[in-house]
Amino acid sequence: MKIAILDDYQDAVRRLACFDLLQQQEVVILNKTEKDPNALAEKIKDVEALVLIRERTVITGDLLSRLPTLKLISQTGKISNHLDLNACTKYKVAVAEGIGSPIAPAELTWILLMNVLRQIPSAIAGMKKGDWQINLGESVSGKIIGIWGYGKIGKLIAGYAKAFGAKVLVWGSEQSRLNAVNDGFEAAESKMHFFKTADVVSLHLRLNNETTGIVKQEDLSLMKTSSVLINTSRAELIEKGSLVKALKAGRPGFAGLDVYESEPVYNTSFELLNMPNVVCTPHLGYVEKNSYELYFSKAFENIINYINGKPTNIANPEIL
């Protein structure tokens, strides 16, 4: 089978141990994201299977109509808003779902939180310029860590916060808040209380129609001038344009970001990248060796099972 792996920015996939699963197949790897569906279709017009790295490429009916030989899309992780499953069904393309792990994104969230609070990146940059101790950060201990979304990642963050001597405050659905209370943490009495009280607000929500733009300008304006917003989930959770305005207004005072409305970000003049109170990382949440082995081994297994006539984890089995 001819297989295309899209958006492998680091050209890392071919170096994974699990890549051996595809040694009998014809594999094409694209390292650059192609936003133009016409140009992308031209590059992969004769492939039979696509491997998607999470949500880096948007799969629409328009793109699928230009891929007449495509039979299978193997997803790393779960299907999200980047993929039109109905369109896949219409064009007789099977979609195989993968698996994921909360560990790497939770660790990256905590790394960002620590770097922002202690102002590590600016201290390192200062030292490289010949300066010594140019700022004064703050410790995690004693802080109120606000977690919006108490799922797998949110629970890990709560555990890290507890281990560092911080207090946990949870906001989210009624069930999320109940789960947090049952685990010994505090639930915010309202969204207003959550944003006004937390020293750090970390977002851990899935992006869907209900959560798009769920964090409003007025929510951010309630935050303390010393507070921190961490977003390793999805940029679109925050109302468009609100974060830059809020940071310029000083509420919150700082941010740690791993996700952006348009990715990848190659523009060195990108506004958030050049704000002194913001630490940016290039969507590294799940980008880690052990996670890649987990994600891609399942994606490749799903392809091999399909080739062998025993398809697995198909989200639209009606087309088989």
SULTA-V59818 format. One line per field, one symbol per residue. phi: phi as a letter, one per 40 degrees, with the letter a starting at -180 (. if undefined). psi: psi as a letter, one per 20 degrees, with the letter a starting at -180 (. if undefined). burial: b if it has 9 or more other C-alpha atoms within 8 Angstrom, else e. A space follows every 50 residues. Layout:
BEGIN
phi = ???
psi = ???
burial = ???
END
This chain:
BEGIN
phi = .cbbbcgcdcfccccccccdcbccbcbbbbcbcbccccccdccbcbcbab bccfbcbcbbccccccbcccbabbccgccbccbccccccdcfbcbbcbba acccccccdcccdcccccfcdccccccccgcbfcabcbccdgcbccbbhb cccdccccccdcccgccbbbbicdcdcccccccgbcbccacccccccccb bbcabccaccccgcccdccccccccccbbbbbcaccccddgccccccccg bccaabbbbacbbcbbcccddccbcccbbbbcfcdbcadccccccccccc dcccccdcgbdbfccbcccc
psi = qppppqkmgjlhhijqhihhhjhjroppppippohohggghhhkhjqhqp ppndkhpporhgghijmhiphppoppaqqbiipnhghgggjloqopqara qigghgghghgggghggilgghgghghhjjqpmiroaqrhpiqoopooom bgghhgghgggghjkrqpppqbrhhghgggghjjrqpqhrhghghhhphp pppmqqpahhipkhorghghiiqqiirpppojephihpppihgggghhij orhrqopiqqhpqroioijpghhjpijpppqmmjginqghggggghgggh ghgghghjjmqqkphmiii.
burial = ebbbbbbbeebeeeebebbebbeeebbebbbebeeebebbbeebbbbbbb bbbbbbbebbbebbebbeebbbbbbbbbbeebbbeebbbebebbbbbbbb eeebbbbbbbebbbbbbbbbbebeebbeeeeeeeeeeebbeebbbbbbbb eebbbbbbebbbeebbbbbbbbeeebbbbbbeeebbbbeebebbbbbbbb bbbbbebeeebbbbbbbebbbbbbebbbbbbbbbbbbbbeebbeebbeeb bbbbbbbbbbeeeeeeeeeeeebeeeebbbeebbbbbbeebbbbbbbbbb bbbbbbbeeebeebebeeee
END
